[in-house]
Amino acid sequence: MSILTQRQKKLLRWAVQRYIGTALPVGSDQLVKHCRLDCSPATVRNELVFLEDAGFVRQPHTSAGRIPTDLGYRFYVDSLMKREDMRPDEESHIHEGIHGAKGNAQVLLDAASRLLSQISEELAVVITPWISRAIFDRLELIALSEKKILMVLHVRHHRIKTVIFQTQYDYSETDLVKSASLLNERLSGLTLDEIQQSTKTLFEPGLVSENAVMARIIDSADEFFNFSRHLEINATGTHHILSQPEFSDPTMLKSIFSFVEDKDGLIGIFQDKPQTVNVTIGTENTDERLRSLSVISAFYQMGHEDGVIGVIGPTRMRYEKILTLVGHVAQTVTGCFS
């Protein structure tokens, strides 16, 4: 990225900001008029050609102005953008809305989602704390009738999940206690994520092959230790999508609504994000339905567990404003639960 000169950076910054504000391709005449560069219009056109060849801008069609590419947005966010500060009235509005919940977790998270959507004018998403990061405590195995076993999973801080699974034989209480003891010994202290990803490496093949109950649990670890169904998702602001010119295309509109209704998809895009405020732009998103969108997210803490808040909108979103907003709301929510 060091290949860009100061003049090229200034042109790119202004082109991105102009396009974010108007949703219209930016022409060289606009750049000449507003950038106040000490150079000729011909030089500006040459610089735009360079930026286009380098992949930072593109022409939607011949003779049109330029619009930023995903690479152009990425460089803008990482190197050219200055984050906006929160306005005092916005800070006050957020504080009153979130603290007004008086410790009611569901009301608080509903308020956070609503405030994010109102201020960002985009789709806001709030997900309850991430159970997959919770620490495994223990499991119990209880024999039921008709060759069925009840497994009770305990994770720290009082989360419980029960699973009933079929077996080929009836097992004695002694057999089940022994199996549970071995599983508890090997899985103690691991997160649910770690158990799902590495359970098979924690047990010797011979030990598993001799114990059909353990084999069943290990083979089904992805299902048994998955607590994602316990997550609640609050998505607010779909009406903002309808007002965006990008969504005048019915195919794109159908794609985003399909994604919003897909609980596993929503959880998946936030699952592996770092703890700080994070932004993924367009084709950086792994889900095909988000290839024309950007996602800004941050984790909040509720006791010992992490939840996530985020904003989803077109790549032409107000990054300067929304990055600050998402971080501020996450900090405010965390403060309420501290």
TORKOL-4160 file (C-alpha; in steps of 0.2 Angstrom, whole numbers, padded with zeros to 4 digits, m for minus):
338
<pt num="1" X="0000" Y="0000" Z="0000"/>
<pt num="2" X="0015" Y="0011" Z="0001"/>
<pt num="3" X="0015" Y="0013" Z="m0018"/>
<pt num="4" X="0002" Y="0027" Z="m0016"/>
<pt num="5" X="0008" Y="0045" Z="m0015"/>
<pt num="6" X="0001" Y="0058" Z="m0004"/>
<pt num="7" X="m0009" Y="0065" Z="m0019"/>
<pt num="8" X="m0016" Y="0048" Z="m0023"/>
<pt num="9" X="m0021" Y="0045" Z="m0005"/>
<pt num="10" X="m0030" Y="0062" Z="m0005"/>
<pt num="11" X="m0039" Y="0058" Z="m0021"/>
<pt num="12" X="m0044" Y="0041" Z="m0014"/>
<pt num="13" X="m0050" Y="0047" Z="0003"/>
<pt num="14" X="m0061" Y="0061" Z="m0005"/>
<pt num="15" X="m0068" Y="0048" Z="m0018"/>
<pt num="16" X="m0073" Y="0036" Z="m0005"/>
<pt num="17" X="m0081" Y="0049" Z="0006"/>
<pt num="18" X="m0090" Y="0057" Z="m0008"/>
<pt num="19" X="m0097" Y="0040" Z="m0014"/>
<pt num="20" X="m0102" Y="0035" Z="0004"/>
<pt num="21" X="m0112" Y="0051" Z="0005"/>
<pt num="22" X="m0120" Y="0051" Z="m0012"/>
<pt num="23" X="m0120" Y="0033" Z="m0019"/>
<pt num="24" X="m0115" Y="0041" Z="m0036"/>
<pt num="25" X="m0099" Y="0038" Z="m0045"/>
<pt num="26" X="m0087" Y="0051" Z="m0043"/>
<pt num="27" X="m0080" Y="0060" Z="m0058"/>
<pt num="28" X="m0063" Y="0068" Z="m0061"/>
<pt num="29" X="m0071" Y="0085" Z="m0063"/>
<pt num="30" X="m0078" Y="0084" Z="m0045"/>
<pt num="31" X="m0061" Y="0079" Z="m0039"/>
<pt num="32" X="m0053" Y="0093" Z="m0047"/>
<pt num="33" X="m0065" Y="0105" Z="m0040"/>
<pt num="34" X="m0066" Y="0099" Z="m0022"/>
<pt num="35" X="m0048" Y="0092" Z="m0018"/>
<pt num="36" X="m0039" Y="0108" Z="m0021"/>
<pt num="37" X="m0024" Y="0100" Z="m0028"/>
<pt num="38" X="m0010" Y="0110" Z="m0036"/>
<pt num="39" X="m0011" Y="0100" Z="m0052"/>
<pt num="40" X="m0020" Y="0100" Z="m0069"/>
<pt num="41" X="m0036" Y="0091" Z="m0073"/>
<pt num="42" X="m0026" Y="0079" Z="m0084"/>
<pt num="43" X="m0015" Y="0074" Z="m0070"/>
<pt num="44" X="m0030" Y="0070" Z="m0059"/>
<pt num="45" X="m0037" Y="0059" Z="m0073"/>
<pt num="46" X="m0020" Y="0050" Z="m0074"/>
<pt num="47" X="m0020" Y="0048" Z="m0055"/>
<pt num="48" X="m0037" Y="0040" Z="m0056"/>
<pt num="49" X="m0032" Y="0028" Z="m0070"/>
<pt num="50" X="m0017" Y="0023" Z="m0058"/>
<pt num="51" X="m0029" Y="0020" Z="m0044"/>
<pt num="52" X="m0041" Y="0010" Z="m0055"/>
<pt num="53" X="m0026" Y="m0001" Z="m0062"/>
<pt num="54" X="m0021" Y="m0004" Z="m0044"/>
<pt num="55" X="m0038" Y="m0010" Z="m0039"/>
<pt num="56" X="m0044" Y="0004" Z="m0027"/>
<pt num="57" X="m0058" Y="0011" Z="m0038"/>
<pt num="58" X="m0067" Y="0005" Z="m0053"/>
<pt num="59" X="m0079" Y="0012" Z="m0067"/>
<pt num="60" X="m0097" Y="0004" Z="m0066"/>
<pt num="61" X="m0098" Y="0007" Z="m0085"/>
<pt num="62" X="m0089" Y="0016" Z="m0098"/>
<pt num="63" X="m0088" Y="0035" Z="m0096"/>
<pt num="64" X="m0095" Y="0034" Z="m0079"/>
<pt num="65" X="m0086" Y="0041" Z="m0064"/>
<pt num="66" X="m0077" Y="0029" Z="m0051"/>
<pt num="67" X="m0083" Y="0020" Z="m0036"/>
<pt num="68" X="m0072" Y="0012" Z="m0023"/>
<pt num="69" X="m0068" Y="m0007" Z="m0023"/>
<pt num="70" X="m0068" Y="m0018" Z="m0008"/>
<pt num="71" X="m0049" Y="m0015" Z="m0008"/>
<pt num="72" X="m0052" Y="0004" Z="m0009"/>
<pt num="73" X="m0063" Y="0003" Z="0006"/>
<pt num="74" X="m0051" Y="m0008" Z="0016"/>
<pt num="75" X="m0037" Y="0004" Z="0013"/>
<pt num="76" X="m0048" Y="0019" Z="0018"/>
<pt num="77" X="m0053" Y="0011" Z="0034"/>
<pt num="78" X="m0035" Y="0005" Z="0038"/>
<pt num="79" X="m0025" Y="0020" Z="0033"/>
<pt num="80" X="m0035" Y="0035" Z="0027"/>
<pt num="81" X="m0050" Y="0036" Z="0039"/>
<pt num="82" X="m0052" Y="0047" Z="0055"/>
<pt num="83" X="m0065" Y="0040" Z="0066"/>
<pt num="84" X="m0078" Y="0052" Z="0072"/>
<pt num="85" X="m0081" Y="0055" Z="0090"/>
<pt num="86" X="m0098" Y="0052" Z="0097"/>
<pt num="87" X="m0109" Y="0067" Z="0099"/>
<pt num="88" X="m0114" Y="0071" Z="0117"/>
<pt num="89" X="m0132" Y="0069" Z="0114"/>
<pt num="90" X="m0129" Y="0052" Z="0106"/>
<pt num="91" X="m0119" Y="0047" Z="0121"/>
<pt num="92" X="m0133" Y="0052" Z="0133"/>
<pt num="93" X="m0146" Y="0043" Z="0122"/>
<pt num="94" X="m0136" Y="0027" Z="0123"/>
<pt num="95" X="m0132" Y="0029" Z="0141"/>
<pt num="96" X="m0151" Y="0032" Z="0146"/>
<pt num="97" X="m0157" Y="0018" Z="0134"/>
<pt num="98" X="m0146" Y="0005" Z="0141"/>
<pt num="99" X="m0145" Y="0009" Z="0159"/>
<pt num="100" X="m0164" Y="0012" Z="0159"/>
<pt num="101" X="m0165" Y="m0007" Z="0158"/>
<pt num="102" X="m0161" Y="m0008" Z="0176"/>
<pt num="103" X="m0151" Y="m0024" Z="0174"/>
<pt num="104" X="m0164" Y="m0034" Z="0164"/>
<pt num="105" X="m0153" Y="m0042" Z="0152"/>
<pt num="106" X="m0166" Y="m0045" Z="0138"/>
<pt num="107" X="m0173" Y="m0027" Z="0139"/>
<pt num="108" X="m0155" Y="m0021" Z="0139"/>
<pt num="109" X="m0150" Y="m0030" Z="0124"/>
<pt num="110" X="m0166" Y="m0025" Z="0115"/>
<pt num="111" X="m0161" Y="m0007" Z="0119"/>
<pt num="112" X="m0144" Y="m0009" Z="0112"/>
<pt num="113" X="m0150" Y="m0016" Z="0096"/>
<pt num="114" X="m0163" Y="m0003" Z="0094"/>
<pt num="115" X="m0150" Y="0011" Z="0098"/>
<pt num="116" X="m0137" Y="0004" Z="0086"/>
<pt num="117" X="m0150" Y="0004" Z="0072"/>
<pt num="118" X="m0157" Y="0021" Z="0075"/>
<pt num="119" X="m0140" Y="0030" Z="0076"/>
<pt num="120" X="m0131" Y="0020" Z="0062"/>
<pt num="121" X="m0147" Y="0019" Z="0051"/>
<pt num="122" X="m0142" Y="0001" Z="0046"/>
<pt num="123" X="m0146" Y="m0016" Z="0052"/>
<pt num="124" X="m0141" Y="m0020" Z="0070"/>
<pt num="125" X="m0138" Y="m0037" Z="0077"/>
<pt num="126" X="m0136" Y="m0042" Z="0095"/>
<pt num="127" X="m0132" Y="m0060" Z="0100"/>
<pt num="128" X="m0133" Y="m0066" Z="0118"/>
<pt num="129" X="m0117" Y="m0072" Z="0126"/>
<pt num="130" X="m0107" Y="m0085" Z="0117"/>
<pt num="131" X="m0110" Y="m0102" Z="0126"/>
<pt num="132" X="m0097" Y="m0110" Z="0115"/>
<pt num="133" X="m0083" Y="m0101" Z="0124"/>
<pt num="134" X="m0090" Y="m0107" Z="0141"/>
<pt num="135" X="m0079" Y="m0119" Z="0151"/>
<pt num="136" X="m0084" Y="m0137" Z="0152"/>
<pt num="137" X="m0088" Y="m0142" Z="0170"/>
<pt num="138" X="m0094" Y="m0160" Z="0170"/>
<pt num="139" X="m0106" Y="m0172" Z="0162"/>
<pt num="140" X="m0117" Y="m0186" Z="0170"/>
<pt num="141" X="m0124" Y="m0201" Z="0161"/>
<pt num="142" X="m0140" Y="m0209" Z="0167"/>
<pt num="143" X="m0148" Y="m0225" Z="0160"/>
<pt num="144" X="m0165" Y="m0224" Z="0154"/>
<pt num="145" X="m0177" Y="m0237" Z="0148"/>
<pt num="146" X="m0176" Y="m0245" Z="0131"/>
<pt num="147" X="m0157" Y="m0244" Z="0128"/>
<pt num="148" X="m0157" Y="m0225" Z="0130"/>
<pt num="149" X="m0145" Y="m0214" Z="0139"/>
<pt num="150" X="m0148" Y="m0196" Z="0146"/>
<pt num="151" X="m0132" Y="m0186" Z="0146"/>
<pt num="152" X="m0133" Y="m0170" Z="0157"/>
<pt num="153" X="m0119" Y="m0157" Z="0152"/>
<pt num="154" X="m0114" Y="m0144" Z="0164"/>
<pt num="155" X="m0104" Y="m0129" Z="0160"/>
<pt num="156" X="m0097" Y="m0116" Z="0172"/>
<pt num="157" X="m0109" Y="m0102" Z="0178"/>
<pt num="158" X="m0124" Y="m0114" Z="0178"/>
<pt num="159" X="m0127" Y="m0118" Z="0160"/>
<pt num="160" X="m0135" Y="m0135" Z="0157"/>
<pt num="161" X="m0139" Y="m0145" Z="0142"/>
<pt num="162" X="m0148" Y="m0162" Z="0141"/>
<pt num="163" X="m0146" Y="m0175" Z="0127"/>
<pt num="164" X="m0155" Y="m0192" Z="0125"/>
<pt num="165" X="m0146" Y="m0204" Z="0114"/>
<pt num="166" X="m0150" Y="m0222" Z="0108"/>
<pt num="167" X="m0137" Y="m0236" Z="0112"/>
<pt num="168" X="m0136" Y="m0254" Z="0105"/>
<pt num="169" X="m0136" Y="m0262" Z="0122"/>
<pt num="170" X="m0141" Y="m0258" Z="0140"/>
<pt num="171" X="m0128" Y="m0252" Z="0152"/>
<pt num="172" X="m0126" Y="m0253" Z="0170"/>
<pt num="173" X="m0125" Y="m0238" Z="0182"/>
<pt num="174" X="m0107" Y="m0243" Z="0185"/>
<pt num="175" X="m0102" Y="m0243" Z="0167"/>
<pt num="176" X="m0110" Y="m0226" Z="0164"/>
<pt num="177" X="m0101" Y="m0219" Z="0180"/>
<pt num="178" X="m0084" Y="m0225" Z="0174"/>
<pt num="179" X="m0087" Y="m0218" Z="0156"/>
<pt num="180" X="m0092" Y="m0201" Z="0163"/>
<pt num="181" X="m0077" Y="m0201" Z="0175"/>
<pt num="182" X="m0065" Y="m0204" Z="0160"/>
<pt num="183" X="m0074" Y="m0190" Z="0150"/>
<pt num="184" X="m0074" Y="m0178" Z="0164"/>
<pt num="185" X="m0055" Y="m0181" Z="0167"/>
<pt num="186" X="m0050" Y="m0177" Z="0149"/>
<pt num="187" X="m0062" Y="m0163" Z="0145"/>
<pt num="188" X="m0060" Y="m0153" Z="0161"/>
<pt num="189" X="m0056" Y="m0135" Z="0159"/>
<pt num="190" X="m0059" Y="m0135" Z="0140"/>
<pt num="191" X="m0071" Y="m0123" Z="0131"/>
<pt num="192" X="m0085" Y="m0130" Z="0122"/>
<pt num="193" X="m0077" Y="m0124" Z="0106"/>
<pt num="194" X="m0061" Y="m0134" Z="0110"/>
<pt num="195" X="m0070" Y="m0150" Z="0114"/>
<pt num="196" X="m0080" Y="m0149" Z="0097"/>
<pt num="197" X="m0063" Y="m0146" Z="0088"/>
<pt num="198" X="m0052" Y="m0159" Z="0096"/>
<pt num="199" X="m0061" Y="m0172" Z="0106"/>
<pt num="200" X="m0055" Y="m0186" Z="0095"/>
<pt num="201" X="m0037" Y="m0182" Z="0099"/>
<pt num="202" X="m0039" Y="m0182" Z="0118"/>
<pt num="203" X="m0043" Y="m0201" Z="0119"/>
<pt num="204" X="m0033" Y="m0216" Z="0114"/>
<pt num="205" X="m0041" Y="m0226" Z="0100"/>
<pt num="206" X="m0040" Y="m0242" Z="0110"/>
<pt num="207" X="m0049" Y="m0234" Z="0124"/>
<pt num="208" X="m0063" Y="m0228" Z="0113"/>
<pt num="209" X="m0065" Y="m0244" Z="0103"/>
<pt num="210" X="m0068" Y="m0253" Z="0120"/>
<pt num="211" X="m0081" Y="m0241" Z="0126"/>
<pt num="212" X="m0096" Y="m0239" Z="0115"/>
<pt num="213" X="m0104" Y="m0225" Z="0125"/>
<pt num="214" X="m0088" Y="m0215" Z="0125"/>
<pt num="215" X="m0087" Y="m0218" Z="0106"/>
<pt num="216" X="m0104" Y="m0212" Z="0103"/>
<pt num="217" X="m0101" Y="m0196" Z="0113"/>
<pt num="218" X="m0084" Y="m0192" Z="0105"/>
<pt num="219" X="m0091" Y="m0196" Z="0087"/>
<pt num="220" X="m0106" Y="m0184" Z="0090"/>
<pt num="221" X="m0096" Y="m0170" Z="0099"/>
<pt num="222" X="m0100" Y="m0157" Z="0086"/>
<pt num="223" X="m0119" Y="m0160" Z="0090"/>
<pt num="224" X="m0118" Y="m0164" Z="0109"/>
<pt num="225" X="m0107" Y="m0150" Z="0114"/>
<pt num="226" X="m0115" Y="m0137" Z="0103"/>
<pt num="227" X="m0124" Y="m0124" Z="0113"/>
<pt num="228" X="m0128" Y="m0112" Z="0099"/>
<pt num="229" X="m0146" Y="m0116" Z="0099"/>
<pt num="230" X="m0147" Y="m0107" Z="0116"/>
<pt num="231" X="m0141" Y="m0091" Z="0108"/>
<pt num="232" X="m0154" Y="m0077" Z="0105"/>
<pt num="233" X="m0152" Y="m0065" Z="0091"/>
<pt num="234" X="m0160" Y="m0048" Z="0090"/>
<pt num="235" X="m0160" Y="m0040" Z="0073"/>
<pt num="236" X="m0167" Y="m0023" Z="0072"/>
<pt num="237" X="m0168" Y="m0010" Z="0057"/>
<pt num="238" X="m0173" Y="m0020" Z="0042"/>
<pt num="239" X="m0183" Y="m0005" Z="0036"/>
<pt num="240" X="m0166" Y="0004" Z="0034"/>
<pt num="241" X="m0161" Y="m0008" Z="0021"/>
<pt num="242" X="m0176" Y="m0004" Z="0011"/>
<pt num="243" X="m0171" Y="0014" Z="0010"/>
<pt num="244" X="m0153" Y="0010" Z="0003"/>
<pt num="245" X="m0151" Y="0012" Z="m0016"/>
<pt num="246" X="m0141" Y="m0004" Z="m0016"/>
<pt num="247" X="m0156" Y="m0014" Z="m0012"/>
<pt num="248" X="m0167" Y="m0008" Z="m0026"/>
<pt num="249" X="m0160" Y="m0024" Z="m0034"/>
<pt num="250" X="m0173" Y="m0038" Z="m0029"/>
<pt num="251" X="m0160" Y="m0051" Z="m0030"/>
<pt num="252" X="m0149" Y="m0042" Z="m0017"/>
<pt num="253" X="m0164" Y="m0039" Z="m0006"/>
<pt num="254" X="m0169" Y="m0057" Z="m0006"/>
<pt num="255" X="m0151" Y="m0062" Z="m0002"/>
<pt num="256" X="m0150" Y="m0051" Z="0013"/>
<pt num="257" X="m0167" Y="m0056" Z="0020"/>
<pt num="258" X="m0162" Y="m0074" Z="0018"/>
<pt num="259" X="m0146" Y="m0071" Z="0028"/>
<pt num="260" X="m0155" Y="m0062" Z="0042"/>
<pt num="261" X="m0167" Y="m0076" Z="0044"/>
<pt num="262" X="m0153" Y="m0089" Z="0045"/>
<pt num="263" X="m0148" Y="m0090" Z="0063"/>
<pt num="264" X="m0133" Y="m0101" Z="0060"/>
<pt num="265" X="m0127" Y="m0089" Z="0047"/>
<pt num="266" X="m0128" Y="m0074" Z="0058"/>
<pt num="267" X="m0119" Y="m0083" Z="0072"/>
<pt num="268" X="m0106" Y="m0090" Z="0060"/>
<pt num="269" X="m0100" Y="m0073" Z="0054"/>
<pt num="270" X="m0097" Y="m0067" Z="0072"/>
<pt num="271" X="m0090" Y="m0083" Z="0079"/>
<pt num="272" X="m0072" Y="m0081" Z="0075"/>
<pt num="273" X="m0070" Y="m0062" Z="0076"/>
<pt num="274" X="m0056" Y="m0054" Z="0088"/>
<pt num="275" X="m0061" Y="m0046" Z="0104"/>
<pt num="276" X="m0058" Y="m0028" Z="0097"/>
<pt num="277" X="m0070" Y="m0019" Z="0085"/>
<pt num="278" X="m0069" Y="m0028" Z="0069"/>
<pt num="279" X="m0074" Y="m0024" Z="0051"/>
<pt num="280" X="m0076" Y="m0036" Z="0036"/>
<pt num="281" X="m0079" Y="m0028" Z="0019"/>
<pt num="282" X="m0088" Y="m0036" Z="0004"/>
<pt num="283" X="m0078" Y="m0051" Z="m0003"/>
<pt num="284" X="m0069" Y="m0053" Z="0014"/>
<pt num="285" X="m0085" Y="m0061" Z="0020"/>
<pt num="286" X="m0085" Y="m0079" Z="0018"/>
<pt num="287" X="m0104" Y="m0080" Z="0016"/>
<pt num="288" X="m0109" Y="m0077" Z="m0002"/>
<pt num="289" X="m0124" Y="m0068" Z="0003"/>
<pt num="290" X="m0113" Y="m0054" Z="0011"/>
<pt num="291" X="m0102" Y="m0051" Z="m0003"/>
<pt num="292" X="m0110" Y="m0034" Z="m0006"/>
<pt num="293" X="m0111" Y="m0029" Z="0012"/>
<pt num="294" X="m0099" Y="m0024" Z="0026"/>
<pt num="295" X="m0100" Y="m0031" Z="0044"/>
<pt num="296" X="m0094" Y="m0021" Z="0059"/>
<pt num="297" X="m0094" Y="m0030" Z="0076"/>
<pt num="298" X="m0088" Y="m0030" Z="0094"/>
<pt num="299" X="m0089" Y="m0041" Z="0109"/>
<pt num="300" X="m0097" Y="m0036" Z="0125"/>
<pt num="301" X="m0095" Y="m0046" Z="0141"/>
<pt num="302" X="m0109" Y="m0052" Z="0153"/>
<pt num="303" X="m0100" Y="m0059" Z="0168"/>
<pt num="304" X="m0088" Y="m0072" Z="0162"/>
<pt num="305" X="m0096" Y="m0074" Z="0145"/>
<pt num="306" X="m0095" Y="m0065" Z="0128"/>
<pt num="307" X="m0109" Y="m0059" Z="0118"/>
<pt num="308" X="m0108" Y="m0049" Z="0101"/>
<pt num="309" X="m0116" Y="m0034" Z="0094"/>
<pt num="310" X="m0114" Y="m0028" Z="0076"/>
<pt num="311" X="m0120" Y="m0018" Z="0061"/>
<pt num="312" X="m0123" Y="m0025" Z="0044"/>
<pt num="313" X="m0125" Y="m0013" Z="0029"/>
<pt num="314" X="m0119" Y="m0010" Z="0011"/>
<pt num="315" X="m0100" Y="m0008" Z="0008"/>
<pt num="316" X="m0104" Y="0010" Z="0006"/>
<pt num="317" X="m0107" Y="0013" Z="0024"/>
<pt num="318" X="m0101" Y="0027" Z="0036"/>
<pt num="319" X="m0086" Y="0018" Z="0043"/>
<pt num="320" X="m0080" Y="0033" Z="0053"/>
<pt num="321" X="m0096" Y="0034" Z="0062"/>
<pt num="322" X="m0101" Y="0016" Z="0064"/>
<pt num="323" X="m0084" Y="0009" Z="0070"/>
<pt num="324" X="m0085" Y="0022" Z="0085"/>
<pt num="325" X="m0103" Y="0018" Z="0088"/>
<pt num="326" X="m0101" Y="m0001" Z="0089"/>
<pt num="327" X="m0086" Y="0001" Z="0101"/>
<pt num="328" X="m0095" Y="0013" Z="0112"/>
<pt num="329" X="m0111" Y="0003" Z="0113"/>
<pt num="330" X="m0101" Y="m0013" Z="0117"/>
<pt num="331" X="m0092" Y="m0004" Z="0131"/>
<pt num="332" X="m0108" Y="0003" Z="0138"/>
<pt num="333" X="m0116" Y="m0014" Z="0138"/>
<pt num="334" X="m0101" Y="m0022" Z="0146"/>
<pt num="335" X="m0101" Y="m0008" Z="0160"/>
<pt num="336" X="m0119" Y="m0013" Z="0164"/>
<pt num="337" X="m0115" Y="m0031" Z="0167"/>
<pt num="338" X="m0099" Y="m0028" Z="0176"/>
